[in-house]
Amino acid sequence: SGTVSVDFGKVAIKLMYSILVPFLCGQALRRVDTIKDFAVKNKPKFSIFNHAVLVVIIFCSFCNIFSMRLSDYGVQWYHIMTQILLNGVVHILICALAWVSTPWASMPDRIAIFFVAVQKTIVMGLPLLNELFNDDPLRDIYALPLIMYHPVELIVGIFAGGRMLKLVEASEGGSAIDVQGISIVPGDQVGEDGSQEVDVVAQTGA
């Protein structure tokens, strides 16, 4: 066992300029029409870049883990497997809680809440871990549950997606359409151009 000493003032300042300031700058830039139009036009490219950065972050973390002699720090393989198992248990519990606590919502909204309630972001979580455990040699081990959470999320989404789609079809009395992992159903309103609007049901991706 051990203790961790954290200078909360120093950590808060680092988190402010590494997370809060970029976030506020991004929100401010969204109000500029030319930048907003450029972002919307190139959204697929930004998405690819975002996923590429995420892969690099995960790859570097795993490289650091495998380069360590974990046994020297008292970490065994079953400790890591226990972390992964707990990820799945926590994920399923939160999904179940989100489902049983939203009987008041319509079926499309309830399914959206089911998937969104368990969303977590590595981009936000890793800087927090890096600041809190900056000098700890086991920092990458602490990040493992966060890194493995996303694969667990995808697996649960794959198994639950088909069932959720059938629930939407039954509740709407029509057919739902699944496009690139996003389940949508025909809406009741008609747009100004005469086209029928659609309601987004759920997205199981990151």
C-alpha positions in Angstrom: 0.0 0.0 0.0 1.1 3.6 -0.5 0.0 7.2 -0.4 -0.2 9.8 -3.0 0.4 13.5 -2.3 -1.3 15.9 -4.6 -0.9 19.7 -4.8 -4.5 20.5 -5.7 -3.7 24.2 -6.4 -1.0 23.3 -8.9 -3.1 20.5 -10.5 -6.1 22.9 -10.8 -3.9 25.5 -12.7 -2.5 22.8 -15.0 -6.0 21.5 -15.7 -7.3 25.0 -16.4 -4.8 25.7 -19.2 -4.8 22.1 -20.6 -8.5 21.5 -20.6 -10.7 24.5 -19.6 -8.9 27.1 -21.8 -8.9 25.0 -25.0 -12.6 24.2 -24.4 -13.6 27.8 -23.9 -11.6 28.8 -27.0 -13.3 26.1 -29.0 -16.7 27.3 -27.9 -15.8 30.9 -28.8 -14.6 29.9 -32.2 -17.9 28.2 -32.9 -19.5 31.6 -32.9 -17.4 32.6 -35.9 -19.5 31.7 -39.0 -16.5 31.1 -41.3 -14.8 28.8 -38.8 -18.1 27.0 -38.0 -18.8 26.4 -41.7 -15.3 25.1 -42.2 -15.7 22.7 -39.3 -19.0 21.4 -40.5 -17.7 21.0 -44.1 -14.7 19.1 -42.9 -16.4 17.2 -40.1 -15.4 13.7 -41.5 -11.8 14.7 -41.7 -11.8 16.0 -38.1 -13.4 12.8 -37.0 -10.7 10.7 -38.6 -8.0 13.0 -37.0 -9.7 12.6 -33.6 -9.8 8.8 -33.8 -6.1 8.8 -35.0 -5.0 10.8 -32.0 -7.0 8.5 -29.7 -5.3 5.4 -31.2 -1.9 7.0 -30.7 -2.7 7.8 -27.1 -3.9 4.3 -26.4 -0.9 2.8 -28.2 1.6 4.8 -26.2 -0.1 3.9 -23.0 0.0 0.2 -23.8 3.6 0.5 -24.9 4.5 2.0 -21.5 2.6 -0.8 -19.7 4.3 -3.6 -21.6 7.8 -2.0 -21.2 7.4 -2.0 -17.4 8.3 -4.9 -15.2 5.0 -5.0 -13.4 6.0 -7.7 -11.0 8.5 -5.2 -9.5 5.6 -3.0 -8.5 3.5 -5.9 -7.1 1.2 -5.9 -10.1 0.2 -9.3 -11.5 -1.7 -10.3 -14.6 -4.9 -11.1 -12.6 -4.9 -7.5 -11.3 -5.3 -6.3 -14.8 -7.9 -8.9 -15.7 -9.8 -7.8 -12.5 -9.8 -4.2 -13.7 -11.2 -5.2 -17.1 -13.9 -7.4 -15.4 -14.9 -4.5 -13.1 -15.1 -2.2 -16.2 -17.8 -4.5 -17.6 -19.7 -4.8 -14.4 -19.7 -1.1 -13.8 -20.8 -0.4 -17.4 -23.7 -2.9 -17.2 -24.8 -1.5 -13.8 -24.9 2.1 -15.1 -26.8 0.9 -18.3 -29.3 -0.9 -16.1 -29.7 2.1 -13.8 -30.2 4.5 -16.8 -32.9 2.1 -18.2 -34.9 1.5 -15.0 -34.8 5.2 -14.0 -36.3 6.5 -17.3 -39.7 4.9 -17.8 -41.1 8.4 -18.2 -39.2 9.0 -21.5 -40.4 7.9 -25.0 -38.7 4.8 -26.3 -36.3 6.6 -28.7 -35.3 9.0 -25.9 -35.0 6.2 -23.4 -32.6 4.3 -25.7 -30.6 7.4 -26.3 -30.2 7.9 -22.5 -29.3 4.2 -22.2 -26.3 4.7 -24.5 -25.3 8.2 -23.6 -25.4 7.8 -19.8 -22.3 5.5 -19.9 -20.2 7.7 -22.2 -16.7 8.5 -21.0 -13.9 10.3 -22.7 -10.3 9.3 -22.7 -9.3 12.8 -23.9 -10.6 14.3 -20.7 -9.7 11.4 -18.4 -6.0 11.0 -19.3 -5.0 14.6 -18.6 -6.6 14.3 -15.2 -4.7 11.1 -14.5 -1.4 12.6 -15.8 -1.8 15.6 -13.5 -2.9 13.6 -10.4 -0.2 10.9 -10.8 2.4 12.7 -12.7 5.4 11.2 -10.8 3.9 7.8 -10.1 5.5 5.0 -12.1 2.2 3.1 -12.2 0.4 6.0 -13.9 -0.3 4.0 -17.0 -1.7 1.2 -15.0 -4.1 3.6 -13.4 -5.2 4.7 -16.9 -5.9 1.1 -18.0 -9.6 1.0 -16.7 -10.3 4.2 -18.7 -8.6 2.9 -21.8 -10.4 -0.5 -21.6 -13.8 1.1 -20.9 -14.3 2.1 -24.6 -14.0 -1.5 -25.9 -16.4 -2.7 -23.3 -18.8 0.1 -24.3 -18.6 -1.1 -28.0 -19.2 -4.7 -27.0 -22.3 -3.9 -25.0 -23.6 -1.6 -27.8 -23.2 -4.4 -30.3 -25.2 -6.9 -28.2 -27.9 -4.3 -27.2 -28.2 -2.5 -30.5 -30.4 -5.0 -32.3 -32.8 -5.4 -29.3 -33.0 -1.6 -29.0 -33.8 -1.2 -32.7 -36.7 -3.7 -32.3 -38.0 -1.7 -29.4 -38.0 1.5 -31.4 -39.8 -0.2 -34.3 -42.5 -1.6 -32.0 -43.0 1.7 -30.2 -43.2 3.8 -33.3 -45.3 1.4 -35.3 -43.0 1.7 -38.3 -39.6 0.7 -39.5 -36.4 2.1 -38.1 -33.3 2.7 -40.2 -29.8 2.0 -39.1 -27.2 4.2 -40.7 -23.5 3.9 -39.7 -24.4 2.8 -36.2 -27.0 5.6 -35.7 -30.6 4.3 -35.4 -33.2 6.8 -36.7 -36.9 6.6 -37.2 -39.2 8.7 -39.4 -40.4 11.8 -37.6 -43.8 13.4 -37.5 -42.8 16.8 -38.8 -42.2 17.9 -42.3 -39.4 20.4 -43.0 -39.8 23.6 -44.9 -38.4 22.0 -48.1 -41.1 19.3 -47.9 -38.8 16.5 -46.7 -39.7 14.4 -43.7 -37.6 15.0 -40.6 -36.1 12.1 -38.7 -35.5 11.5 -35.0 -32.1 10.3 -33.8 -32.5 7.3 -31.5 -29.1 6.2 -30.4 -25.4 6.1 -31.3 -23.3 3.3 -30.0 -19.9 4.6 -31.2 -17.4 6.7 -29.3 
